[in-house]
Amino acid sequence: MARPRKPLLSHDRIVAAASALVDAEGLAAVSTRRLAAELGVSGPSLYNHFRTKDEILEAVADATSAQVDLSMFEAGDARGWRTALHDWAVAYRAVLTRHPNIVPVLAQGPGRRPAGLRLADAVFGAMVAAGWPPAQATRIGALMRYFVMGSALGSFARGFVDDETAYDPADYPHLGQAHLLAERQEEIDEGAFDTGLRALLDGLQAQYDALPRRTAAHGSAPAEG
């Protein structure tokens, strides 16, 4: 029997095509008709794998979450909680900055998405294991998610136009150099993220140091981050 001229339609192939479309044109570009055309199949054939467009976008979001490195939270990793949070936040943001258009879907929460749930589970579990009370570990996970996703939603530097006449000093006396920000976008945005992350972790460290010292489940004091 002759081999098919095109690869057979599969869950992963649909997700890959949808991911590329979201990256290139945004969420609004995704439709079952457009995906079918991109894949060279009939529209109804997609319904053997996904019932709706929303299900496809959920799968794209989960495939994005699956790219985030979680090795720093694995048992046996020598990094303390603070270093683990730092390294995870940097890795998480790197993934989101490569795929910024899917962030609004990710921001809705993991729901039932397996990779998203593994991510949340890893962060929460690592914080509790380090000695954080469960309620505070939950808040830390939420806080980190707000911070990382917020940083990936847009560029501060690109929010200013590169026209030096745009910001009249009579109206904006402190924005005389704002038109230069766009050309230094990466430096400014990366620096802002690093500054915010360090400040956030410094604040958490102060809270951690103020926690009542108690014996952890493995029989020793909570590890210092």
C-alpha positions, 0 to 999 in steps of 0.5 A: 500500500502506498504511504500517505503523501502527508503525515497523518493528523494527530493531536501533537501535529494540530497543537504544533500548527496552532502554536505556530499560528498563535505565535505568528498572528495571535489568538484571534487567528486560530480557527478550525477552518484556518488550522485545517487549511494549514494542515491540508485536511478537511475541517471536520477531521479536527473534531476527531481530536478536539471538539472546539477552538477553546480546547485547541488553545488549552492544549497550546497553553499546556504545551507551552507550560511543558517547556518550563524547566522544573528541575530545580524543584526535583528531590535531590536538587541542591538549590535552596528555595530562594535560588530555586524560585529565582531560576524557575522564574527566569526559565518561566519568563524565557518561555513566555517571552518566546510565546507571548500571545498565549499568555492570556490563556495561561493567565486564566489558571491551569484548570485541568491542564496536566503540565500547568498542574505539574508546574503549580504542584512543583512550586507549592511542594517545594515551598512546603518542603522548605518550611513555608506554611501551606497557606503562604506557599500558595500565596508565593505560587500566586505571587510568582505567577502574577509577576512572571506573567505580567512581565511577559504580557508587554514591554515597558520600553516599547510602550514609548514612541521613538519620536523625540517631539512626542513628549513635550517637556511642558507636559512631561518634564521628566520624559525628555529621554523617553523616546530612546527607550525603545531602542534599548528595549531588551536591556531595560525589560530584562533589567526591570525583571531582574530588579523586581525579582530580586526585590520580591525574593528579598521580601520573601527571605525576610518573611522566611527568616521571621517564621517560627523555627520548627522541625521539618518532616525529614527531621531537620530545620527548614533549609535556608534558601 
